[in-house]
């Protein structure tokens, strides 16, 4: 800041100002004065330990929030994939029935739907499952959900368009189901 005028009493009270202004001459000039309330200025450009710890804590909190959101998105994606697979499998069984006039044999249902049938038609295209346990695909003639569990497929054996599944009778030719892991998860199936 610039000080426009000072009395000689103020100049006498402040030794640094007295030297800068000159005591002999009573004429005052604009003199730049640097006043620091906090004390001497810090010359170092380094961060203090407290500043670093605060920044690290903020980064950890934000990463934790982001990770929780990401986990929820991944789980939602797995459920969507399982719902899609269940719907596609049920449609594939019905397409097989329309083509051949019968349902595929229960022991070979996945093989029959994926092209190992008399006309070599593919009713359901499944990618190869990866991982241990295999997840989200087919391996060794079995179809796995995104959590690594085998899909449950129940067919209408007596062709009365009724399938009994988990104590409930459904009006359909096929029930396809899987259950996400966790004690409070609802099953994902094509007859909800």
C-alpha positions as CSV (number, residue, x, y, z in Angstrom):
1,X,0.0,0.0,0.0
2,X,1.0,3.6,-0.5
3,X,1.1,6.0,2.4
4,X,0.2,9.5,1.1
5,X,1.3,11.6,4.0
6,X,2.8,11.1,7.4
7,X,3.2,13.5,10.2
8,X,6.7,13.9,11.6
9,X,5.4,12.3,14.8
10,X,4.5,9.1,12.9
11,X,7.9,9.1,11.2
12,X,9.6,9.6,14.6
13,X,7.7,6.7,16.1
14,X,8.6,4.2,13.4
15,X,12.4,3.8,13.0
16,X,12.2,2.2,9.6
17,X,10.0,4.9,8.3
18,X,12.2,7.6,9.8
19,X,15.2,6.2,7.9
20,X,13.2,5.9,4.6
21,X,11.7,9.4,4.8
22,X,14.8,11.1,6.1
23,X,14.5,13.0,9.4
24,X,16.4,16.0,8.3
25,X,14.0,16.9,5.5
26,X,10.4,17.4,6.7
27,X,9.1,16.9,3.2
28,X,7.1,13.7,2.8
29,X,6.9,11.6,-0.3
30,X,4.8,8.6,-1.3
31,X,6.7,5.6,0.1
32,X,5.8,2.0,-0.6
33,X,5.4,0.2,2.8
34,X,5.0,-3.5,3.1
35,X,3.1,-4.4,6.3
36,X,2.6,-8.1,7.3
37,X,0.1,-8.9,10.0
38,X,1.2,-12.6,10.1
39,X,4.9,-12.0,10.6
40,X,7.8,-12.6,8.2
41,X,6.8,-14.0,4.8
42,X,7.6,-17.7,4.1
43,X,10.0,-18.0,1.2
44,X,9.6,-21.8,0.8
45,X,7.2,-23.1,-1.9
46,X,6.9,-26.5,-0.2
47,X,3.7,-27.8,1.4
48,X,3.4,-28.4,5.1
49,X,2.7,-31.8,6.5
50,X,-0.8,-30.8,7.6
51,X,-1.6,-29.6,4.1
52,X,-0.5,-32.8,2.5
53,X,-2.5,-34.9,5.0
54,X,-5.6,-32.9,4.3
55,X,-5.2,-33.4,0.6
56,X,-4.6,-37.1,1.0
57,X,-7.7,-37.5,3.3
58,X,-9.9,-35.7,0.7
59,X,-8.6,-37.9,-2.1
60,X,-9.3,-41.1,0.0
61,X,-12.8,-40.0,0.8
62,X,-13.6,-39.2,-2.8
63,X,-12.1,-42.5,-4.0
64,X,-14.2,-44.4,-1.4
65,X,-17.4,-42.7,-2.6
66,X,-16.5,-43.4,-6.3
67,X,-15.7,-47.1,-5.6
68,X,-19.1,-47.6,-3.8
69,X,-20.9,-46.1,-6.8
70,X,-18.9,-48.2,-9.2
71,X,-19.7,-51.4,-7.3
72,X,-23.4,-50.6,-7.5
73,X,-23.2,-50.0,-11.2
74,X,-21.3,-53.3,-11.8
75,X,-24.0,-55.2,-9.8
76,X,-26.8,-53.5,-11.8
77,X,-25.0,-54.5,-15.0
78,X,-24.8,-58.1,-13.9
79,X,-28.5,-58.2,-13.0
80,X,-29.4,-56.7,-16.4
81,X,-27.3,-59.3,-18.1
82,X,-28.9,-62.1,-16.2
83,X,-32.4,-60.8,-17.0
84,X,-31.5,-60.6,-20.7
85,X,-30.0,-64.2,-20.6
86,X,-33.2,-65.6,-18.9
87,X,-35.4,-63.9,-21.5
88,X,-33.3,-65.0,-24.4
89,X,-33.1,-68.6,-23.1
90,X,-36.8,-68.9,-22.7
91,X,-37.3,-67.5,-26.2
92,X,-34.7,-69.9,-27.6
93,X,-36.6,-72.9,-26.1
94,X,-39.8,-71.7,-27.6
95,X,-38.2,-71.2,-31.0
96,X,-36.7,-74.7,-30.8
97,X,-40.2,-76.1,-30.0
98,X,-41.7,-74.3,-33.0
99,X,-38.9,-75.6,-35.3
100,X,-38.9,-79.2,-34.2
101,X,-42.4,-79.6,-32.7
102,X,-41.0,-80.7,-29.4
103,X,-38.9,-79.4,-26.5
104,X,-35.2,-80.1,-26.4
105,X,-34.1,-83.0,-24.2
106,X,-33.4,-81.8,-20.6
107,X,-30.0,-83.4,-20.4
108,X,-28.8,-81.7,-23.7
109,X,-30.8,-78.5,-23.6
110,X,-27.9,-76.0,-23.8
111,X,-26.2,-78.0,-26.6
112,X,-29.4,-78.2,-28.5
113,X,-30.0,-74.5,-28.3
114,X,-26.4,-73.5,-29.3
115,X,-26.4,-75.5,-32.5
116,X,-25.9,-79.1,-31.7
117,X,-29.2,-80.3,-33.2
118,X,-30.4,-82.1,-36.3
119,X,-30.5,-78.9,-38.5
120,X,-27.5,-77.3,-36.7
121,X,-29.6,-74.2,-36.0
122,X,-28.4,-71.8,-33.3
123,X,-31.3,-70.6,-31.1
124,X,-29.1,-69.1,-28.4
125,X,-25.6,-67.7,-28.9
126,X,-23.5,-67.9,-25.8
127,X,-20.0,-66.6,-25.4
128,X,-17.3,-68.8,-23.7
129,X,-17.3,-68.4,-19.9
130,X,-14.1,-67.3,-18.3
131,X,-12.8,-67.4,-14.8
132,X,-13.0,-69.9,-11.9
133,X,-15.9,-70.4,-11.4
134,X,-16.8,-69.6,-15.0
135,X,-19.0,-66.5,-15.2
136,X,-21.3,-65.1,-17.8
137,X,-21.2,-67.7,-20.6
138,X,-21.0,-71.4,-21.6
139,X,-18.4,-73.9,-20.6
140,X,-18.5,-77.7,-21.0
141,X,-22.2,-77.7,-22.1
142,X,-23.3,-75.6,-19.1
143,X,-24.5,-72.0,-19.1
144,X,-23.4,-69.8,-16.2
145,X,-24.8,-66.5,-15.0
146,X,-22.7,-63.4,-14.3
147,X,-22.0,-64.6,-10.7
148,X,-20.7,-68.0,-11.7
149,X,-23.9,-70.0,-11.0
150,X,-25.4,-72.4,-13.4
151,X,-28.8,-71.3,-14.9
152,X,-31.8,-73.4,-13.8
153,X,-33.9,-74.5,-16.7
154,X,-37.1,-76.4,-16.2
155,X,-39.2,-77.7,-19.1
156,X,-42.9,-78.7,-19.5
157,X,-42.3,-82.4,-19.8
158,X,-45.9,-83.4,-20.4
159,X,-46.8,-80.6,-22.8
160,X,-49.7,-79.2,-20.9
161,X,-48.1,-75.7,-20.8
162,X,-47.6,-75.9,-17.1
163,X,-44.2,-75.9,-15.3
164,X,-44.1,-76.4,-11.5
165,X,-41.2,-74.5,-10.1
166,X,-40.4,-73.9,-6.4
167,X,-43.9,-75.0,-5.4
168,X,-45.7,-72.7,-7.9
169,X,-47.3,-73.8,-11.1
170,X,-46.6,-71.5,-14.1
171,X,-48.5,-71.4,-17.4
172,X,-45.5,-71.7,-19.7
173,X,-43.4,-74.3,-21.5
174,X,-40.1,-73.3,-19.8
175,X,-38.9,-71.6,-16.6
176,X,-35.3,-70.2,-16.6
177,X,-34.0,-68.8,-13.4
178,X,-30.9,-67.6,-11.5
179,X,-30.5,-66.0,-8.1
180,X,-27.9,-63.3,-7.4
181,X,-25.7,-64.0,-4.4
182,X,-26.9,-62.5,-1.1
183,X,-29.5,-63.5,1.4
184,X,-32.1,-60.9,0.4
185,X,-31.8,-61.1,-3.4
186,X,-34.9,-62.0,-5.4
187,X,-34.6,-64.7,-8.1
188,X,-34.4,-63.5,-11.7
189,X,-36.6,-65.6,-14.0
190,X,-38.9,-65.4,-17.0
191,X,-42.2,-66.0,-15.1
192,X,-42.2,-63.1,-12.5
